[in-house]
């Protein structure tokens, strides 16, 4: 006979509960993952004292496009010898429980599990054409607390210190009154320090909630503005074309890289400097294997066009530094320097050590020493390109 069934599972084990005519069964099973990426979990549990057995099958298909489907079947097996059995076998409806993949962020690691989501179907998005665009700020607004928490981690603070020192190699000599534009700058953590040197800083972001975190500071202006609005609106925002444009961790959220870069540099003056930062696809593979202890996932990551961003709970494009450099060239900018940001940090799994001041100072010196050296910069968590407008 058929009955109702639900199942919860992760990449290793599954828990099933079946409700049939004869009672309730609880079962724990193990999923076997085969090379094509199909996982099957089989669980068997007893139904009461003298009823028989329930078999629950949890099938999760997780292919490159990230479509997840959970199917649970609960069926009562024939009663063993000596047990009573009904003369007929009534049939109850089969329950199919659609689900979406939920990833739970922990420091520098991501755990994945699947849980029922009622009757609403939603795929685990990995297609490039379904990525969220920076012109839609809702995804950022909802995860503002997670982003601020990341900023305060030892590695978050280290990231900002490294970027500041690398930027100073190209922008330390900008005179007072120079114009700085921080595109998608949120709370202005990368740019507001320039105001302390007498530069005119403008931070724009499509998320008003992100801008709220920017401190009220003399010389810093903020504006709610999407990236695609920038070419037409910047003359109203800036006193003059920008001498320095920052576009940090923005382009991976955009569908069209060349269009995004062209919009970002549209206010840049001739000879002006632009700094472009995004997460590094090579590092995605390494950290999936080293930190997530998921070599199979690392193999899949090699050819994946997207990657899950835990802080903002969405998939983002995987863009190499070479592809970004070509987009800068197309937009009229010549790359003058390439750096790696956090070349070593993400390979150190002892995260508790990173809060120690002495260890953190040594790590920062090491990061700066290898930031512009290949192959270290090539495996960094983020690549950073500095270019000048022709």
N, C-alpha and C positions, 0 to 999 in steps of 0.2 A: 504494500500500500504506500501511497505517497503522503508526505506531510509537509509542514512548514519547516524551513531551515534558515539559519543565519550563520555567517562565518566571519571571523576576523583573523587576518594573517599578516605577517611581514615576510621578508625575503627568506626566512628560515623555517618558521613554524606557524601553524594555524590552530585556531580554537573554534570548534563548531558546536552549535546547539541545535538539536532537532526536536520538533514537536509532532508526534503522530497520533494515530488512534490509540496506540498502546501506552503512551506515556511520553516522557521527556528524556532525551539522551544528551550527554555532554561528552565531547571527544576532543582530543588533542592530536594533531597530525603534523607531518613534516612535508614541506614543499620541495620538490626536486626541480632544479633549474637546468634546462637543457640549452645547448649552444644557440638555438634560434630564439631564445628569450621567452619561452613559454614555461610558466611555473604551474605545477599541479600539486595540490595538497589532498591527501587522503586520510580520513580520520574515522575510527570506529569506536563506538561507545555502547555501554549497556543501557537498556531501557527498563528501569525498575528492577524488581526482584525476579520475576519469572516470565518476562515478556519476549526477549529475543535481543536483537541488535539493531542499531541504526547506523547507516553508512552515510557520511556526508562527504561530498566532493566539492572542493573549492578550487575553481579554475580561474587564474588571473593571467590574462594575456597582456604583456607589456612590451610592445614593439617600439621601434625608433620614434614613431609619431606619437607615442605615449598614450595609446588608447587602452584603458583599463576596463575590464568587464569581470565581475564576480558572479559566479553561478553556484548556487547551493541546492543540492538535492537531498532530501531526507526520506529514506525508505525503510520500512520495517522488514527485516529478514524473516523467513519462515521460522515458526516456533520450534525449538529443539524438541526432541522426543520426550514425551511425557508432559508437555505443556499444552494447554488448550489453545485452539486456533479457531477463528470465526469461519463460518461456511462460505462467506463471500468476502471479497476484498474491495471495499469502497475506495474510490480514488479522490484524493484531495488535490487542490491546485498546486502546481509547481511554482515555487517562489524564486524569481530572479531578482537579485539585489544589485542594482547598478551602484557604482561607487567611484570616487575620485581618489587620486593619490594624495596623501597628506604627508608633508615632510616637516619634521619638527627640528628647528635649529638648536644646536648646542654649540659652545665655543669652537669654532673652526671645524665642526663636523655636522653632518646632516643625517638624521635617521629617517627612514621612510617606512610608513605603514599604510595599510588600507582599511578603511572603516566604511560601513554602509552610510549612504547619504539619502535615505528614503527613496522616493521614486524619481528623483530628478537626476537626469543623466548629465554628466560633465566629463569631458575628456581631460587627461593629464597633458596639457598643451605643450608640444615641442615643435610645432610647425612655425616656421618663420613668419608666415603671413598672418598669424594670429597673435603676434607679440603685442603687448601693450605699448602704446606710443607715449612719449613724454608730454604730448599735448593733452593727455588724459591723466590728471593728477590724482585720481581717486586711489589708485594702488599705492601711491606714496603717502597720502594722507592717513590711510588706515594703518600703516606700519611705522608711523613716526616714532613711537616709543621704542620700537626695536632698533631703529636706526640710531637714535640718540644713545641707547645702551651700547651699541657697537662702538660708537665714537669714544666712549669712556673705557673701553677695554685696553689693555696694554698695547695690543697690536693696532688698535684704532688710533690711539695717541701717537704711536710710532709712525704710522702712515702719514699723519699730518706733519710731523716734524721732518720726515724725510723729504716730502714734497716741497716744504718751505725752503729747505737748504738747497735742493736741486734747482728750484726756481730762481733762487738768488744768484746762481751762476750766470743767469741771463737777464735778470731784471733788477739787480741790486743797484745799478747806476741810473735807474729812471729818476729824473728830476722831480721835485715837488710840482704838483699841478698836473702831472701825467694822468691819463685816463685809463682806468682799469675796469674791465667788464668781466664779471663772473657769471657765465651762462649755466643755468641749472645749478646755481651755487648754494641753494638751500639757506643755511644759517650763515653763509659767508666764511666758514672756517678756514678756507684756503686764501681768501682775499682780504679780509678786513684788516689784517696786520699792515697792509700797504697804506691804509688810511692814517696809521700812526706815523708814517713817514711823510705825510702831507700830500699823498696822491688822492685823486678823486675816484672813489670806488662805487660801482653800481652793481648790485646783485639782482639778477632776474631769475625767476623760477615759475613754472606753471602751477606749482602747489603753494597756495597762500599759507597753508599750515606749516610748510617747511620754512617759509620766510619769517614766520612769527618768531622762530628761534634766533634770528639774527639780532644781536644786541644793538640798542640805540647808541650810535657812535657818530661823532662828528666826522664828516667826510665820507659816510657810507649811506647810499640810497638803495632802496629796494623797490621792485616792481613785479607784479604778477604778470607774467608774459610767457607764452609758449614759444618754443624754438622757431616754429615756422612763421611766427609773427615778427620775429626780430628784424629781418631785412627792411621791412616797411616802417617799423616803429623806432628803431634805434636813434634816428636824428632828433626825435622828441625827448629821448632819455639822456643822451650824452651831450656834453658841451662841445665835443669835438670827436673825430674818429679815435678809436681806442688805440692806445700804445701797447696794451697788454690785454689779451683775451684768455680767460681760463675756461676750459670745457672739460671738466673732470667727471668721469663715470656717468656720462650722459649718452654717448652715441650707441652704446650697446642696447639701450632701450628703444632705439629708433628703427623703423623698418627700412629706411633708405639711408645708408651711410653717407654717400656722396652729397645728398641733399642736406643732411644734418650738418656735415662739416661746412658746406657752403654757407648755410644760414649762420652758423656760429662765427665764422670769420668775416661775415659781411660788414661789420662795423670796424674792422681792423685797418689801421692806417698803413700806408706803404712803409715798409721797414719795421712795422710793428711785430710783436712777438705773440705767438699763440702756443698755449700748452694744452695738449690733448692726452687724456688718460682713460684707459679702459682695462678691464680684467683680461688676463693673458690665457689663451687657449692651451698653451703648452703646460702651464701650471695646473689647469683644470684636470688634466690627465694624471699628473703626478700626485696631487692632493687627494684625488679620488682613490688612488691606490694606497698612498702612505697614511693619510689621515682617516679616511673612511674605511680603510682595510677592505677595499672592494676592487680587486684586480679585474674581475669580469666587467664591472661598471666602467673601469678605466679604459678597457678595450672598446666598449661602446662609445665612450666619450671622444675617442680619437676622431671619429667621423661625424659626430653630432654637430648640427649647425647651431644648437642652443645649449644653454646650461641653466640650471635652477639657481636663482639668487635667493638665499634663505631670508635675508633681512627684509626684503620687500615681497617675498612670497610670490615670485613670478619667474618665468623663464626669460632669459636675455640672449641676445645674439653673441656668438663667439667670433670675435674680430681679431685678426692677427695684426701685429704692428706694421708689417709690410703692406697689407691692404689699406690700413689707415694712412700710411705715408703716401700711398698713391692717391687717396682721396684728398689729402692736403695739397698735393701737387696740382691736382685738377682744379682745386679752389684757388690756385695762385700763390701757394706757400711752399717754401723750400725747407725741408727738415735740416736742422743744424745740430741736433743732439737727440740721442735715444738713451733712455734709462730704464732700469728695472726698479720697481718700487716693491719692497718686501721680497727680496731675492731668497732670503734664508729663513725668515720667520716661520713661514707656513710649513717648512720641513721639520721644524722642531716640535715634537708632539708633547713635550713637557710644558704645557701652557702655564702651569703654576710658577715656573721659574721666571717667566717674563714680567711678573710683578715685582721682582727683586730689583732695586735700583742699580746695583752694581752690574748684575747680569744684563739689565736693559741698556745700560750705557755701553757695555761691550758689544751688544748686539747692534746697537745703532751705529757704532763706529764700523763694524763689519759690513753692515748694509750700505753705508756710504762708500766704503772702499771698493765694493764690487758693483755698485749701481750702474756704472758705465762700461763694465767689462763683460765681454762675451767669453764664455757661454753663461755666466751667472745671471746677467740681465735677461737672457733669453728664457729663463725658467721662473722669473719673478711672478708674484701674484698679479701684478699689474704692469703694463708697459706705459711709458710716458714719452711722448714725442714733443719736442720743442721745435717750432718752425718760425720763419720770418716771411712776411708778406712781400712779394715781389713788387 
